[in-house]
Amino acid sequence: MGDVIEVVNLTKSYGTRRGVVELNFTVREHEVFGFLGPNGAGKTTTIRTLLGLLRPTAGRASIFGLDVWREAPRVHAQLSYVGSDPGFLGELSAGEQLDLLASLRGLERGAWRRIAERLELDPTIPVRKLSRGNRQKIAVVAAFMGHEQLLVLDEPTTGLDPLMQREFLALTAEARAAGRTVFLSSHNLQEVERACDRVGIIREGRLIEISTVQALLAEHWRSVNLVLAAPAPPGSFEIANVEVVSARSRDIHLMVRGDVNPLLRRLGSLKVVDVSITTPDVEDVFLRYYDGQSASPDDLATRPQVAVEVPR
């Protein structure tokens, strides 16, 4: 597979304000590449530069072998884009807006209907009356309704409820399976974990790591609280990547680093009444790069728990 996006020493500055500095990365054909960072890290500046909306201060970037600045119209013809704060024509209905966008791309009227139904978007409501989340749905539908080989998505799930976020992830997986390439900018680690093959982490305008999602998460701890039907036999949790924080009769608090499957296999031999798991969030990931270390088990032990009820 070749590279769809190639970025070499890409720098964009705004005079005295920092933009992005000497970015180097590639996005391979048929992969979902996550671009992870907090607000203000430089994600949107990078995307606007890739789209030819901003001229690079130094370095270069190409998409499908085309220079993103000098050949921007040819680049635009081969990609779909979702912005984090899309704007539309308020007097049109959602369906009319999507038909307009479809006609500009040579698509037939109603090309959007199947995806709009999946996202529960009412096409009859005027755009000006739609909520923030429903306006975002228009942008997501517009991106996925075509056949462009590259999708550039900048915080695409902003304003979507959890069910619609799940549907977005399904659309992303289907796009990848169809041979399309996805560049997904996000500050939501769980979204990146579920959708992406590789991830680049940007901090204060600089790309500080490119890694597979599995390798990234393997460096971080998960907090697990258990309630057992009976006290566990001695040595039940002597597992290489598991640390016992506390064990009080039937109540067990564990920390798990990386792969949780060894622990899950062990739990299959015990009668579990209840379990709650805290997965690493974006703050935990960035702590490693800001402070030079991963979050400690004690740090994560204080985070709110997500309860999962187990049938008795």
VEXMAR-735255 format. One record per residue: residue in three letters; x, y, z of N, C-alpha, C, O in turn. Coordinates in steps of 0.02 Angstrom, whole numbers, plus 50000, padded with zeros to 5 digits. Each point is the difference from the previous one (the first is absolute). Layout:
BEGIN
ALAXYZXYZXYZXYZ
...
//
This chain:
BEGIN
MET500424994050000499585006050000500435006250000500525000250033
GLY499275004949930500375006249997499775004950053499574998450042
ASP500735007549956499815005350048499515004849967500135002649945
VAL499304998550087499515004849976500205007150019499935004649961
ILE500304996150101500235006650025500734999450018500214995350033
GLU500185009749945500715000450020500145007150024499885004849964
VAL500384995750096500155006450031500745000150018500244995650035
VAL500125009549941500725000450010500185006950029499935005149966
ASN500304995050096500235006150033499495005649995500185005849992
LEU499194992650012499475004949991499965004850059499944997850058
THR500115008649928499975005250051499515005449979500005002149942
LYS499585000050104499565005649989500005004450062499814997950054
SER500425008349938500015004750055499555005949984499885001549942
TYR499885001850111499585005949993500375005950030499775003050049
GLY500784998849921500405005550027500304997950067500424995450003
THR499375007850049500274998450067499644994250032500224997550052
ARG499225000249918499624994550029500214993449969500134999549940
ARG499904995450102500194993449978499444996549962499425000250022
GLY500744996749923499524995949964500204992850007499864996850051
VAL500485000549898500294993350004500735000549977500175004349960
VAL500254991150066500725000649990500294993449975499984994950035
GLU500285005249904500394994449972499654993250010500284995450029
LEU499115004249946499644993650004500254995349945500105002049943
ASN499994991750075500194994849953499584993850013500054996950053
PHE499545001249898499624993850006499714998149932499985004149954
THR499814989750041499654997649941499364996550022499964997550055
VAL499565002549900499384996250011499954995149942500005001949941
ARG499964991750076500024994849950499314999049968499495001650028
GLU500534995649913499384998349965499614994950040500294995250027
HIS499055005849978499534995350031500074999750076499784995050030
GLU500525009950003500034999850072499605005750030499845004949966
VAL499984994350098499705005550038500555002650046500244996650045
PHE499965009649943500555003150037499715005150048499675004749979
GLY500454994450085499755004650051500515005650013500604998750004
PHE499155007350003500425005850015499755002750067499495003350003
LEU500884995150050499765000750068500355005850035500615000549998
GLY499005003650035500295005650038499455004050032499434999949978
PRO500745003850076499505004250032499835006149957500355001349951
ASN499135002250067499835006149965500595004950002500305001050053
GLY499865001949889500555004849997500684996949985500505003549997
ALA499524989849993500644996749988500265001149930500604999449988
GLY498955002249965500215001049930499654995449951500204999849942
LYS499304996650080499664995349956499665003549942500094998149942
THR499515007050073499635003449947500465003949954499885000349940
THR500655002750087500495003449957500304995149951500085001549941
THR500094992550082500274994949956499514998349945500194999649942
ILE499194999350076499494998149950499885005649951499954998749940
ARG500005007450082499895005649954500595000949952499915002149943
THR500684996350081500595000349956499974994349950500155001049941
LEU499664993050081499944994449954499475001349947500064997649943
LEU499425006150074499465001549953500175005849954499605001849956
GLY500985001350053500185005749958499655006350019499995004849961
LEU499724995550099499675006150023500495004750034499885006050005
LEU500684991250018500555003950028500644998349961500124994249982
ARG500285010950005500634998849965500544998250050500095003650049
PRO500284991049939500534998250047500535005450006500185003249950
THR500074997950110500565004550010500654996749975500435003449973
ALA499624990150038500584996249978499794992749993499484998050025
GLY500934998149940499864992949990499484999149945499835004749964
ARG499934989250030499534998549947499534994450022500144996350048
ALA499315003149916499534994550011499684998249933499885004449959
SER499994989350031499674997849939499464995050017500044996350049
ILE499445003649909499454995250005499914996949931499925003549951
PHE500114989950046500004996449937500555002649953499915000349940
GLY500655001550090500565002449961499945007149976500445002449963
LEU499045001150055499885006949978500175004950056499814998850057
ASP500535006649926500175005150050499355003250026499595002349961
VAL500334997950105499375002250029499865007449989499435002150003
TRP501095001949986499905007149989499955001649926499525003349979
ARG500964994549982500015001849929499474996349959499785002549949
GLU500024991650074499524996049962499384998650041499704994649995
ALA500105010350046499444999150046499354997949965499674995550025
PRO500125007649918499374997849969500004992649981499494996650007
ARG501075000849968500044992949982499984995650063499714994549999
VAL500595007950054499974996450064499284999750025499764994850021
HIS499905011049977499325000450027499524995249964499534997450030
ALA500595001449906499564995749961500044992750022499584995949981
GLN500925002450060500114993050018499894998750075500174994650024
LEU499555010250011499894998950072499345003050023499715004349968
SER500074993250090499425002850035500265002750067500484997450028
TYR499185007849997500245003450060499435001350048499465002249979
VAL500664996550084499545002050054500375004650047500514998150028
GLY499235008049980500305004750048499684999350068499464997150007
SER500875005650043499734999550069499445005050012499634999250050
ASP500295005749907499465004950009499735001949932500125005549976
PRO499514989949992499785001249931499485005549995499615001150047
GLY500385002249896499505005249986499614998249938500284997749951
PHE499065003550051499574998449943499535005749987499985004950037
LEU499624994549909499525005149981499374999050042499644995149991
GLY500225009550053499484999150050499304999449974499584996850032
GLU500275006149909499314999849975499844993449966499414998449990
LEU501104997749991499884993549969499844994850054500225000650057
SER499394994449924499914994350045500644995849998500425000949956
ALA499634994550092500594995750001500064996149935500554999249973
GLY498894998250001500024996349938500195004249941500394997949957
GLU499345008250040500185004549944500745001850003500335000449948
GLN499935000750112500715001550008500424994249974500495001049965
LEU499324992950053500384994149979499944998849925500484997949968
ASP498935003550002499934999549928500445005049964500294998549948
LEU499765007550080500455005149971500724997650002500355000549950
LEU499864997050106500694997550006500124994049954500544999249972
ALA498954996650021500064994349955500085002249928500414997249963
SER499205007850016500045002349931500695003049984500244999349944
LEU500065004050104500675002949990500534994649990500535001349972
ARG499324992650051500484994549994499794994949949500304994649996
GLY499195007049964499794995449947499614994050025499974994949964
LEU499745005550096499614994550027499265001149984499785005749990
GLU499844988950009499295000649986499625002750060500234999550057
ARG499185003349930499585002550054499824994250046499874994449978
GLY500145007050087499824994850048500554995150015499884994950033
ALA500725006549943500564995550014500144999450074500344995450023
TRP499405009250015500145000550071499504996050043500114999250060
ARG499344998449911499444997550041500194994250045499824999950059
ARG500554995249915500154994150040500405001950062499864997550055
ILE500635006849937500425001950058499625004650047500074999550061
ALA499515004949911499605004550042499534995950045499895001750058
GLU499824993049914499564995850040500394996650056499754999450056
ARG500864998349930500404996850052500165004950057500044998050058
LEU500055008349925500165005150050499385003550028500065004750039
GLU499354992949940499365002750024499965007549989499795003850044
LEU500404998349896499975007049981499355001249962499874996949949
ASP499715007650076499385001949967500165004849943500215005750014
PRO499704992449922500205004349945499535005849987500155004449959
THR499274995850074499505005149985500095006350042499705005249984
ILE500704994650068500075005750046500495005049971500544998049978
PRO499305008550023500485005149977500634999850042499984998950060
VAL500585002249907500654999750035500015004750059500284998450053
ARG499435007649940500035005050053499644997750063500125002850054
LYS499454992249941499634997650058500324993850031499764997450051
LEU500785000249919500314993950025500465001450059500295005450006
SER499764989850038500465000550056500714999349976500124998249942
ARG500365003150102500714999449983500164992949976500354999149951
GLY499394996050084500134993149982499714998149932500314996349962
ASN499095006250022499694998349936500345003649942500024997349945
ARG500255008650067500405003349947500634995949987500234999449943
GLN500054997850111500604995849991499824993749960500414997649961
LYS498994999850049499794994249961500005001549925500184995749960
ILE499615010350021500015001849929500704999449972500114997349946
ALA500385005350092500704999749977500244992849994500344998349952
VAL499484997550096500214993049997499684996449941500334996349964
VAL499025004950027499654996949942500335002349935500124995949956
ALA500015010650038500305002649939500674996849986500174998649942
ALA500225000150109500664997049990499964992849976500374998049956
PHE499174998250073499974992849986499564998349939500044994449976
MET499565010349999499534998149947500344999349933499714997149954
GLY500905005450037500354999649937500454994049995499944995150038
HIS500525005249914500454994449988500735002250001500444996449977
GLU499705009450050500685002450004500434995150039499774996950048
GLN500865002549932500444995050029500325002350065500304995950036
LEU499645010549980500285002650063499475003950038499685004449972
LEU500244994050091499565003750045500445003650051500394996850035
VAL499545009849969500365004050049499485002650050499575004049983
LEU500484993650079499485001150050500305003650060500434997250035
ASP499365008949977500265004150054499485000350056499505003649995
GLU500624992750059499544999750057499294998649975499545003850015
PRO500364990849946499354999049966499424998350046499435001049980
THR500694996550080499454997950043499815005350051499614998750046
THR500665007349947499825005550046499255001149999499715001249947
GLY499974998450111499285001250004499574993949988499405000350010
LEU500904994049969499604994049989499904996250065500454999950042
ASP498964997149967499884996250061500354993249992500214998249946
PRO499854998050109500384993749998499764995049948500414996649969
LEU498945003050019499754995349950500225002049930500184995849959
MET499815010750027500215002449935500764999649992500254999049945
GLN500115001850111500734999049997500154992749981500474998749962
ARG499154996750064500094993049983499864998849926500364996349967
GLU499125006950006499844999349929500565003049957500174997449947
PHE500115008250077500565002949963500584995149997500314999349947
LEU499854997450107500544995150000499864994349952500464997549967
ALA498915000550028499824994849952500105002449928500264996349958
LEU499565009950028500115002949933500745000349984500204998649943
THR500205003250106500735000349990500284993249984500424999349955
ALA499364995650082500244993249987499794997649931500394996649966
GLU499015005150013499774998049933500395003649946500154997049948
ALA500025009350063500405003749951500694996749992500254999249945
ARG500054999050111500654996749997499954993349964500434998449958
ALA499054997750056499904993549968499905000849925500174995549961
ALA499565010250018499885001349929500635002649965499995001549941
GLY500564999150096500635002249970500135007450004500475002449968
ARG499125001350070500125007150007500495001350057500114995650042
THR500185010349958500495002050052499685005450042499665004449974
VAL500464995450091499695004750046500545003450043500414996650030
PHE499585010049971500425004050045499535003050052499605004449984
LEU500454993250077499525001750053500345004050055500414997350037
SER499425009049968500255004350054499514999750059499405000649991
SER500874998450069499574999250058500385001550064500624999650001
HIS499025002050053500295000050067499674994750043500084999950061
ASN499544995649907499644994750034500384993549991499994997049946
LEU500355000750107500414994149995499604993849984500224995849960
GLN499195003450069499594994149987499794999849927499974994649970
GLU499875011150001499825000349929500594997849957499914996149953
VAL500685006450063500604998249962500154992550010500184996649952
GLU499755001050110500154993050014499574995449958500244994949975
ARG499125006750018499544995649965500065000649924499854995249964
ALA500365010550011499975001249928500664999249964500004998249941
CYS500575003050093500625001349963500484994250001500024995950046
ASP500385003849900500564995349996500625002850032500334996750040
ARG499835009549944500575003550030499785006850024499485002549980
VAL500925000450064499835006650026500645004250006500524997550019
GLY499415008949963500535004850012499785004650056499435002450000
ILE501024999050046499845004350057500355006749991500615000249990
ILE499015005250012500275006749991499955003850065499485000050033
ARG501065003349985500025003950062500325006749984500575000349976
GLU499075005150039500255006849991500315000949931500545002949993
GLY499114994549956500225001149931500514995249974500195000449942
ARG500044994950100500524995349979499734992950005499674998250048
LEU500494997849901499824992950001500504996350043500594999849984
ILE499184997250071500474997150047500004992449999500454996950029
GLU499065000049940500034992749992499514997749947499465002949993
ILE500744991949970499554996449956500034992750021500554997150005
SER498884999950006499994993350028499364996549978499515003349980
THR500484990150024499374996449994499595001350063500275001650053
VAL499084997849941499565001150058500164994950054500005001650059
GLN500124992249921500144994750049500635001750041500014999250061
ALA500515003149905500625001750035499895005950046500295000350055
LEU499305004549923499885005950041499644998250065500205002250054
LEU499284993849941499614998250058500374995250046499864999750060
ALA500604996449912500374995250040500425003450054500204996750048
GLU499935009749944500415003750049499585002750058500285003050045
HIS499074995949954499585003350050499604995150041499874994349979
TRP499935008050080499654995850048499255000649994499745005349982
ARG499914989350034499285000050009499844998150072500324995650029
SER499205007850000499794998550068499404995449998499525001349964
VAL500514993250075499474995050000499784998950072500404998350043
ASN498965002649970499704998450066499534994149992499574999949956
LEU500524995250087499614993849997499604999050065500235001750054
VAL499194995549938499634997250057499884992749984499684998449949
LEU500584997150093499954992849989499464997050044499825002750052
ALA499924991749927499504996550040500324996950062499664999150051
ALA500994999449946500364997150057500725002349995500245001649945
PRO500134998750111500705002149997500394995849949499914994049995
ALA500545009349969500404996649949500534995650033500285002050052
PRO499884992249920500544995850027500665003849998500095004349957
PRO500374994350089500655003450000500354999249932499984994749969
GLY500345010750009500374999949937499585000849938500254999349944
SER499105002050065499565000549941500215005549952499894999549940
PHE500415005950086500165005649958500765001049992500235005649989
GLU500144989050018500715000349987500114999349925500174994649974
ILE499735011049992500065000549927500525005349984500035005150035
ALA500374993949915500595004349987499825007349995500375004250027
ASN499084997649940499845007049989499455002550045499685005149986
VAL500194991450070499475001950047500315001650068500414996350026
GLU499375009350002500215001950068499395000450045499515003349983
VAL500524993450074499455000250048500085006250043500485000650038
VAL499045004049957500025006150040499714998650069500285002250051
SER499164994249951499714998150065499574993949990499734998849947
ALA500224997250106499584994049999499674999350068500334998150049
ARG499045003349954499624999550064499444995049990499465001749975
SER500674992250044499514994749994499784999349927500404997849958
ARG498985004150026499754999249933500125006049955499884999749940
ASP500365005850089500125006249962500735000549981500445000350043
ILE499704999849892500695000049975500095006049955499595001549956
HIS500975002250055500185005649956500674998349967500504998950034
LEU499505000949899500594998249962500205005649952499585004149982
MET501064996049998500235004249946500294995449947500404995650016
VAL499415005449921500224995749945500365004449948499745005049978
ARG500874993050005500385003749950499964996449933500204994149995
GLY499555009349954499984997149934499444995049991499435001450016
ASP500734992749959499524994949981499604997550059500284997650050
VAL499055002949946499574997850054499794992649994499694997350045
ASN500484999549899499754993249988500254994950051499614995750020
PRO501025004650003500194995250052499575000650063499834994950030
LEU500005011249990499565000950057499304997349986499704996750042
LEU500045004849898499324997649984499974992450000499504997150022
ARG501034999649954500014992750002499994997550072499674995050016
ARG500705008450028500014998050070499315001050032499784995950041
LEU499885009649941499345001350029499504994749979499494999050034
GLY500644997549910499544994749978499974994350049499524996049999
SER500985003450044499994994650050499715002250066499954996050047
LEU499855010349958499715002750062499285002149987499805001349944
LYS499814999050110499315002449993500005007550015500085002150058
VAL499845001949890500045007350005499295002750005499584998749957
VAL500295005150096499355003250009499975006649963499495001749970
ASP501065002150033500005006749969500725001849981500474997850033
VAL499615006249914500665002249980499945007149972499535001549963
SER500955002750053500035006749971500715001249975500484998350034
ILE499575004849908500655001049967500075007349980499545002949970
THR501035000050045500185006649975500524999149946500554997650014
THR499295004249925500484999649945500425006450000499775005250024
PRO500844994649948500405006149998499665005249956499734998449948
ASP500295007850074499725005349959500575004449973500594998750014
VAL499225006349948500505003949964500485003550048500595000949983
GLU499175001150076500455003250048500564995350022500575002050010
ASP499254991649999500504995150020500544999249947500594999650015
VAL499205000249922500484999349946500465006049997500614999249994
PHE499105006750010500425006049994500455001050060500535003049994
LEU499274994450064500435000650059500684996849987500515002650023
ARG499494991949941500634996749985500475004649961500605000150012
TYR499125003749942500425004249957500145006850031500525003049986
TYR499034999550055500125006450032500494999450058500435004250010
ASP499494990350029500414999250060500564994849992500404999050046
GLY499614997749896500534995149988499864993350032500464995950006
GLN498915002950015499844993650031499264998749993499605004549987
SER500224989250021499294998149998499675001750066500335001050051
ALA499014999349947499635000850062500124993950044500034994449976
SER500045006850089500134994650046499354996550018499465002949991
PRO500594991050035499394996650023499615004050051499385000149998
ASP500985003250048499655004050051499615005849968499465001750023
ASP500835001549924499655005449966499354997449970499475003250008
LEU500564991149958499414997549966499504997150049499404999949986
ALA500834997950072499554997050049499495004950025499474998050025
THR500675008549969499545005150025499505002249947499565004050015
ARG500504993649923499565002349947499304996950007499944994550029
PRO499535008849945499324997250004499984993249963500354999049950
GLN499244996550076499954993349972499394999549954499505003350010
VAL500574992649938499454998549956499744993050018500364995149991
ALA499035004650034499754993650025499714995849944499655002549956
VAL500494991050047499714995249953499674994650043500344996750039
GLU499015002549954499654995250043500054993049971499884999049940
VAL500304996250100500084993149979499394996050025499845000450060
PRO499834995849896499424996050023500194995250056500544996949998
ARG499035002650051500134995450055499854992849979500084995450041
//
